[in-house]
Amino acid sequence: MHNYRINTARFQLRHSFFSALLLFALLQIYFLFVPSDHALLLSSLVFVFSFLIQFVIETNALIKDYRMLIDHLDTIDLFIKTLSSGKLSARMNLANVGAIGRVEQSLNELADKIDTQVKSLQRLVDENTQMNVKIKNEAVTEERQRLARDLHDAVSQQLFALSMLASAAEKTIHTHPEIAAENIADVSDIARKAQGEMRALLLHLRPVRLNNESLDKGLARLIRELDGKTMIHFEASIDPISGLSKGIENHLFRLSQEALSNALRHSEATKVTLSLHVKDQLVSLTIFDNGQGFDPKQEKVASYGLKTMKERAEEMGGHFMLTTHEGEGTSVHIRVPINLEADERE
């Protein structure tokens, strides 16, 4: 702005000087045809007065225009600061014309676009919040329905069978004790299976996150609890693993819960082994049971739970492998690469 004032003042000086010089030249030409003893003096005085008057008038006009420009720039600056402070409803009064007016019009259009985008972002935030709530509610409802189906299909039917067998044993215990003994043995077997089902369902209701625990400590605690509360013998070989993000640890913990739950509910195993190791930047998680196994080609057995486990492993960039044969037990093997760069970013 300082250079603009200097350059404008120079322009005004040159313009006033050459205008006065032109008037001086015209007077000199005039005095060539109308000789006068004071021709040079008169021409010089006219030159000086013309220069001073033009310079003063043009300088005043320049000062006025300069002040108006400063006022417009201050108004534009205040408007931009108002927008920056978050008052996006503010608009400039389009009373000016020319370049300043076009700038003000462009700023108003920019403010309109920013206001529209902010409203769109707020609407997206609201929709995202509502969608998250809806998804969460649907997930809770789906999980409740699944647990209700499991309770009805397994535990409820088993309890009904227990009731019928116990009633039959009560009626035949004196007349046919051998039949009553068979019924009581069936009661014991069904009760054991029902207990396994309930343990598995309770395992599903456990928290799926480790919170402040590391993966190795969380899995060790889970194995200790199951080993003390079930008829199955649990063994664990767990190494501390560094370099895993919290998200990957939570996924692996949830996969372990799923595999152990399946072993409790379906395997009829007497021993379950869990191992967690790392080699060549790969985490290896294996859950093996010595139960009855199954045919993985059967649609009924290759359930939604196994498909979910496979998808969960693939989400981590890992590999899921299920090995099972009827009468030979079941092994779930999961391998996940350790992303050191992601750990460093965390």
Secondary structure by P-SEA (a helix, b strand, c coil): caaaaaaaaaaaaaaaaaaaaaaaaaaaaaaaaccccaaaaaaaaaaaaaaaaaaaaaaaaaaaaaaaaaaaaaaaaaaaaaaaacccccccccccccaaaaaaaaaaaaaaaaaaaaaaaaaaaaaaaaaaaaaaaaaaaaaaaaaaaaaaacaaaaaaaaaaaaaaaaacccccaaaaaaaaaaaaaaaaaaaaaaaaaaaaacccccccccaaaaaaaaaaaaaacccbbbbbbccccccccaaaaaaaaaaaaaaaaaaaccccccbbbbbbbccccbbbbbbbbccccccccccccccaaaaaaaaaaaaacbbbbbbbcccbbbbbbbbbbbcaaaaaac
